[in-house]
Amino acid sequence: MAKSLINCARSLHFFGAFRAGLRYVKASRELHRVLVRTAIYFFFASVTWALLPLVAR
């Protein structure tokens, strides 16, 4: 019983910290720029890999 309470408390602490991190990301303009640049980079990187079979013919 005591171990389940400890695990429950840890998970609640984790989710509270996770929500605080999401609030920080939502408010940070610099992180928005980084996330947008990362998404664009990965999009074009995946397009390159997707077109590779056409080039290899």
PyMOL commands that place a pseudoatom at each C-alpha (Angstrom):
pseudoatom trace, name=CA, resn=MET, resi=1, chain=A, elem=C, hetatm=0, pos=[0.000, 0.000, 0.000]
pseudoatom trace, name=CA, resn=ALA, resi=2, chain=A, elem=C, hetatm=0, pos=[2.766, 2.455, 0.916]
pseudoatom trace, name=CA, resn=LYS, resi=3, chain=A, elem=C, hetatm=0, pos=[4.660, 1.785, -2.326]
pseudoatom trace, name=CA, resn=SER, resi=4, chain=A, elem=C, hetatm=0, pos=[1.585, 2.468, -4.429]
pseudoatom trace, name=CA, resn=LEU, resi=5, chain=A, elem=C, hetatm=0, pos=[1.108, 5.820, -2.671]
pseudoatom trace, name=CA, resn=ILE, resi=6, chain=A, elem=C, hetatm=0, pos=[4.731, 6.739, -3.342]
pseudoatom trace, name=CA, resn=ASN, resi=7, chain=A, elem=C, hetatm=0, pos=[4.411, 5.808, -7.017]
pseudoatom trace, name=CA, resn=CYS, resi=8, chain=A, elem=C, hetatm=0, pos=[1.182, 7.803, -7.259]
pseudoatom trace, name=CA, resn=ALA, resi=9, chain=A, elem=C, hetatm=0, pos=[2.840, 10.841, -5.692]
pseudoatom trace, name=CA, resn=ARG, resi=10, chain=A, elem=C, hetatm=0, pos=[5.787, 10.574, -8.084]
pseudoatom trace, name=CA, resn=SER, resi=11, chain=A, elem=C, hetatm=0, pos=[3.558, 10.354, -11.121]
pseudoatom trace, name=CA, resn=LEU, resi=12, chain=A, elem=C, hetatm=0, pos=[1.534, 13.369, -9.989]
pseudoatom trace, name=CA, resn=HIS, resi=13, chain=A, elem=C, hetatm=0, pos=[4.762, 15.305, -9.469]
pseudoatom trace, name=CA, resn=PHE, resi=14, chain=A, elem=C, hetatm=0, pos=[5.926, 14.289, -12.944]
pseudoatom trace, name=CA, resn=PHE, resi=15, chain=A, elem=C, hetatm=0, pos=[2.696, 15.371, -14.638]
pseudoatom trace, name=CA, resn=GLY, resi=16, chain=A, elem=C, hetatm=0, pos=[2.707, 18.678, -12.772]
pseudoatom trace, name=CA, resn=ALA, resi=17, chain=A, elem=C, hetatm=0, pos=[6.260, 19.332, -13.924]
pseudoatom trace, name=CA, resn=PHE, resi=18, chain=A, elem=C, hetatm=0, pos=[5.324, 18.300, -17.462]
pseudoatom trace, name=CA, resn=ARG, resi=19, chain=A, elem=C, hetatm=0, pos=[2.433, 20.781, -17.514]
pseudoatom trace, name=CA, resn=ALA, resi=20, chain=A, elem=C, hetatm=0, pos=[4.722, 23.539, -16.215]
pseudoatom trace, name=CA, resn=GLY, resi=21, chain=A, elem=C, hetatm=0, pos=[7.170, 22.779, -19.012]
pseudoatom trace, name=CA, resn=LEU, resi=22, chain=A, elem=C, hetatm=0, pos=[4.410, 22.975, -21.613]
pseudoatom trace, name=CA, resn=ARG, resi=23, chain=A, elem=C, hetatm=0, pos=[3.297, 26.336, -20.218]
pseudoatom trace, name=CA, resn=TYR, resi=24, chain=A, elem=C, hetatm=0, pos=[6.899, 27.579, -20.499]
pseudoatom trace, name=CA, resn=VAL, resi=25, chain=A, elem=C, hetatm=0, pos=[7.157, 26.420, -24.104]
pseudoatom trace, name=CA, resn=LYS, resi=26, chain=A, elem=C, hetatm=0, pos=[3.835, 28.041, -24.935]
pseudoatom trace, name=CA, resn=ALA, resi=27, chain=A, elem=C, hetatm=0, pos=[5.030, 31.396, -23.565]
pseudoatom trace, name=CA, resn=SER, resi=28, chain=A, elem=C, hetatm=0, pos=[8.579, 31.319, -24.971]
pseudoatom trace, name=CA, resn=ARG, resi=29, chain=A, elem=C, hetatm=0, pos=[8.982, 32.965, -28.365]
pseudoatom trace, name=CA, resn=GLU, resi=30, chain=A, elem=C, hetatm=0, pos=[12.549, 31.645, -28.753]
pseudoatom trace, name=CA, resn=LEU, resi=31, chain=A, elem=C, hetatm=0, pos=[11.419, 28.051, -28.323]
pseudoatom trace, name=CA, resn=HIS, resi=32, chain=A, elem=C, hetatm=0, pos=[8.691, 28.584, -30.904]
pseudoatom trace, name=CA, resn=ARG, resi=33, chain=A, elem=C, hetatm=0, pos=[11.356, 29.589, -33.417]
pseudoatom trace, name=CA, resn=VAL, resi=34, chain=A, elem=C, hetatm=0, pos=[13.473, 26.543, -32.608]
pseudoatom trace, name=CA, resn=LEU, resi=35, chain=A, elem=C, hetatm=0, pos=[10.502, 24.175, -32.894]
pseudoatom trace, name=CA, resn=VAL, resi=36, chain=A, elem=C, hetatm=0, pos=[9.394, 25.651, -36.221]
pseudoatom trace, name=CA, resn=ARG, resi=37, chain=A, elem=C, hetatm=0, pos=[12.925, 25.426, -37.644]
pseudoatom trace, name=CA, resn=THR, resi=38, chain=A, elem=C, hetatm=0, pos=[13.217, 21.833, -36.445]
pseudoatom trace, name=CA, resn=ALA, resi=39, chain=A, elem=C, hetatm=0, pos=[9.869, 20.873, -37.979]
pseudoatom trace, name=CA, resn=ILE, resi=40, chain=A, elem=C, hetatm=0, pos=[10.844, 22.435, -41.317]
pseudoatom trace, name=CA, resn=TYR, resi=41, chain=A, elem=C, hetatm=0, pos=[14.221, 20.678, -41.290]
pseudoatom trace, name=CA, resn=PHE, resi=42, chain=A, elem=C, hetatm=0, pos=[12.696, 17.278, -40.574]
pseudoatom trace, name=CA, resn=PHE, resi=43, chain=A, elem=C, hetatm=0, pos=[10.005, 17.787, -43.210]
pseudoatom trace, name=CA, resn=PHE, resi=44, chain=A, elem=C, hetatm=0, pos=[12.555, 18.444, -45.934]
pseudoatom trace, name=CA, resn=ALA, resi=45, chain=A, elem=C, hetatm=0, pos=[14.820, 15.665, -44.675]
pseudoatom trace, name=CA, resn=SER, resi=46, chain=A, elem=C, hetatm=0, pos=[11.952, 13.182, -44.901]
pseudoatom trace, name=CA, resn=VAL, resi=47, chain=A, elem=C, hetatm=0, pos=[11.046, 14.424, -48.384]
pseudoatom trace, name=CA, resn=THR, resi=48, chain=A, elem=C, hetatm=0, pos=[14.617, 13.722, -49.480]
pseudoatom trace, name=CA, resn=TRP, resi=49, chain=A, elem=C, hetatm=0, pos=[14.431, 10.151, -48.184]
pseudoatom trace, name=CA, resn=ALA, resi=50, chain=A, elem=C, hetatm=0, pos=[10.994, 9.672, -49.762]
pseudoatom trace, name=CA, resn=LEU, resi=51, chain=A, elem=C, hetatm=0, pos=[12.266, 10.719, -53.196]
pseudoatom trace, name=CA, resn=LEU, resi=52, chain=A, elem=C, hetatm=0, pos=[15.419, 8.596, -53.019]
pseudoatom trace, name=CA, resn=PRO, resi=53, chain=A, elem=C, hetatm=0, pos=[13.830, 5.508, -54.679]
pseudoatom trace, name=CA, resn=LEU, resi=54, chain=A, elem=C, hetatm=0, pos=[12.878, 7.640, -57.690]
pseudoatom trace, name=CA, resn=VAL, resi=55, chain=A, elem=C, hetatm=0, pos=[16.431, 8.909, -58.056]
pseudoatom trace, name=CA, resn=ALA, resi=56, chain=A, elem=C, hetatm=0, pos=[17.930, 5.419, -57.623]
pseudoatom trace, name=CA, resn=ARG, resi=57, chain=A, elem=C, hetatm=0, pos=[16.088, 3.986, -60.647]
for i in range(1, 57): cmd.bond("trace and resi %d" % i, "trace and resi %d" % (i + 1))
show_as sticks, trace
zoom trace
